[in-house]
Amino acid sequence: MIVMFVLLMLFLFKYIDDLIGKGFEITTILQLMMYASATNVAMALPLSVLLSSIMTYGSLGENYELVAIKSAGVSLRRAMYPMLIVVGILAVAAFIFSDNMLPVANRKYYSLLYDVRQQKSANLLPEGVFSNSFPGYSIRVSKKDPDGQTLHGVMIYSKNESDNNTNVLIAKEGRMYRTLDNQFLVIRLKDGVRYEETHGDKNFEIRQRFTRFRFKETEQKFDLSFMKLKRTDENLFRSAVQMMDLKQLKYFGDSTRRQLDSVTRLNYKLISPYIKYFGVPKKPTNAAIKYVAFKKDNIMGDLSLQQQVAALMNAQNEVRSVNDVVKNRSDMYKDMSKSGRNFALEYQKKFELSAACLALFLIGAPMGAIIRKGGLGMPVVVSVIFFLVYYITWTIGEKSAKGGDLSPVIGEWISIIVLTPIGLFLSYKAANDSVLFDMEAYKRFFNKLLRRKDA
């Protein structure tokens, strides 16, 4: 709960400008936060396992309960078995969640976040500028009182292209409020005048009759239906890799690989007729490249000047055509390769979450037994350090895999590859009552080393 609270605060700080001032109902914001918490499980769960294991075994060590366990003849590895079973069950549950619930949560979260960010601001009448928020009207307010409802210097243009915007209303002050059903915005105006120019008897002149209305008080009602949150169809987001389960990822990944193979064969067929004279065989083989030797050094020596120019122009046109074809096909191949890598990365990510829980538990439990500190002090510092190592290595690996520098398997699992040996080393040290963080032991070691050098 602590980790999820921190991540939700980060979410709010990131999207606070998209949520505040748009008139959303509290249920919409709570729904968005609920979906955000579900999408944050992939980051919150490994950190929670790491922090809780350090706190648990650190508290056991601080209260000398680990000493009592070891004095009873129970080793640290055996004392870790029950928690290892619990974390194993948690890892299985994380895999089930990642494969079944997370794609649905991602789809609902990203679709709702997209609609929220597209929503117009609820500040419909800012000071000193013409606002076009209401369809068919352009409204300018010179000044607003601190209550946000009392207006001064109101000017309302009725936009009508057929009449060239010939209607305008000016009032010294007004007061705005919303109806109880929140369907309309009502502005009650005082001490104003309305100017209107209409057609006269001769219709070929637009401005022929001028009318002026003075009023002490009047009302203008504006429709607020455009302010309602319009939901986008969630099925439009199904094509993203984050919204797919294992079966879908495998299906689309295999389909992308087959398309890549087909594109590769077609690219070779398009290029091979032009480059066969430069040592490229008709079919890709491991045979040695055989270059074609021309009988004459100057193959255009027997041609006239006009024929040479024509040959060079034809060659130039062929090169330009081949260049255009290669560029378009190369861009297509790069896009399809990137899509295939994304499918492979997301496929591996379904399993990586469970492995991360186990790897971080192997670090957290022995680390808690070594530092022997419970609570939220030292365990939080240590867990943040190791989690940063995990997150940074995972991010670097994923970015490298997306760019094609690493295979998707290595890129996604590199953080586990780095942390697992560290966890095994810490488990060995904790099982043998290591003084890994005992400063006095390090002082004694360096003092002995210095005395040996002096001798």
MOJOSUL-V554961 format. One record per helix or strand of 3 or more residues. SS is the DSSP state (a for helix, b for strand). FROM is the first residue (numbers start at 1). TO is the last residue. Records with the same first field share a line. If there is no record, write none. Layout:
# MOJOSUL-V554961
SS=FROM-TO / FROM-TO
This chain:
# MOJOSUL-V554961
a=2-19 / 26-39 / 41-62 / 65-71 / 76-118 / 161-163 / 225-227 / 234-237 / 241-243 / 246-278 / 305-371 / 378-402 / 408-431 / 439-454
b=137-144 / 150-158 / 167-178 / 184-198 / 209-223
